[in-house]
Amino acid sequence: MTQAKSGDTVKIQYTGRLDDNSVFDTSVDRDPIQLTVGKGRTIPALEEAIVGMELGESKTIEISAEQAYGVYHKELVHTVSRKVLPADMEPKIGQRLKATSVDGRKFSVTIRDVSEKTVTMDTNHPLAGKDLTFDIELVAILSPS
């Protein structure tokens, strides 16, 4: 039977869960995701888990926070004046925003707290510091290398 290997373009169905078993993302009710194994467009440990899987095979893998989105860094949480936001914006806790650094790099932030004068923004990835579990199924190998 054909096995997935680095360089193959594949399609997988997946469900990602946290330690408390809550689902943070799934493709089950959508089309499978397509990726090229080893291209680095997703978590490397997830790509590595696909290598050697046979068409139709399912498996569950656990990925540590360090191997997923990294550890959580408290120093990436910043409180800023509400004046830095557009005047017509009403920030809400949990809201995700796109921002631009002084050197022009684009990044995402999550609003963690809002007061009358300040907004606390977290630039960590929302899954930073969390161990992840993925249930994956290899549903297609589109272009074997």
N, C-alpha and C positions, 0 to 999 in steps of 0.2 A: 504494500500500500504506500502511496505517496505521503511523504512527511514534509512539513514546512521547514525551510532552512533560511538562513540569513540571505537577504536579497529578494526573497519571494514577496509578491504582493498577495495579501490574504484578506479575507473577511472573517470577522469574529463577532459573535454575540457575547455580551458580557453584562455582569452585574457587579458593581463595586459597593462594598459594605465597610462600615466602621466597626470598632471593637464591640459596640453595643448592638450590633447586628442591623443598625439602620442603613438603608440604601442611600448612597449619595449620588449615584448615577447608574443608569442601565440603558441598554439598547434593545431590551426584550420587546418593547412595544413599538420599536422603530426598525429601520433598516439596519443590518449589521454595519459595523464600522470597517472601513477598508484602510489598510496600512501596509507599508513596505517594511518587512522585518529587518532591523538593523539600521534603519535610516535615522533613528533618533527623534521621531516625531511624537513619541509617547514615552511613558515611563520605561527606562531601559530594562528593568526587571520583568516587566510585562512582556516586552518583546522577546526577552531571553526565554520566558516560559513557553512561548509559541513554538520556538525551535524544537523540532522533533515530534511535534503533535501530528497525528494523522487526521485526515479529513473526517469530520463527524465526531472527533474525540472531544471530551469535556474534561476540565480539571479545575481545581480550586487552588489558588496560590495566595500566600500571605507575603506582603511587602512591608518592611519596616519603614517608619517615617523617614529615616535617613536615606533609604533607597527610593522613596517615593517623591515627596515634595520638600523634603528636608525638615530639620528641626525648627521649632517655633522660636523666633527671635523677638524678645520684648522690646529691643531697641528699634525695631521697625514699626512701632506704634507711636504716632505723633499726634499731639493736640495742637490745633491751629485755630486762628481766629476765623469766625464765620465770614469775615470780610473777604477771605480768599476764594470763596465760592461765588458763583453768579448770584446777583441780588434777587432774582426771581426763583431761585432754587430753594426748596424746602427739604433739607436732608432728613433721612430716616435711618434708624439703626438697622443694620444688615444690608443696606443699599450698597451696590457695587458701582464704582465710578472709574473712569479712565482719567489718568493724570499725565502730565508731562514734567519731567525733571528740568532743572535749570540748564542741563547740558543737552536737552532735547529728546531724551529717552522717554518712551511711553511705557506706562505701567498701570496696574489696577490697584485700587484700594477698596477696603470695606469699611463702612462707617460703623464704629463700635459704640460711640456715645455722642449725644447732642445736648448742648446746653444753650442758654440764651445768647452767649457770647462766643462759645467755642464748639469745635467738632473734633472728635478723636477718630483718627484714621489709621487703619492697620494695613501695612503694605505686604505682610506675609501672604503667601498663597492660602486660600481658605482651608486647604487640607494639610498645611504645614503642621508638623508635630503629631500627625495621626498615622497609626499603623493601618494599612489597608488590606482588605481581602477581596480578591476578584474570583468570580466564577466565570470561566471562559469556555467557549465552544468554537472550534475551528469549523466554519461553515463553507469556506471556499478557498482554494489556492488558485489564483487567477493567472499568475505568470511565474512559473517556477524559474529559478535562476539557473 
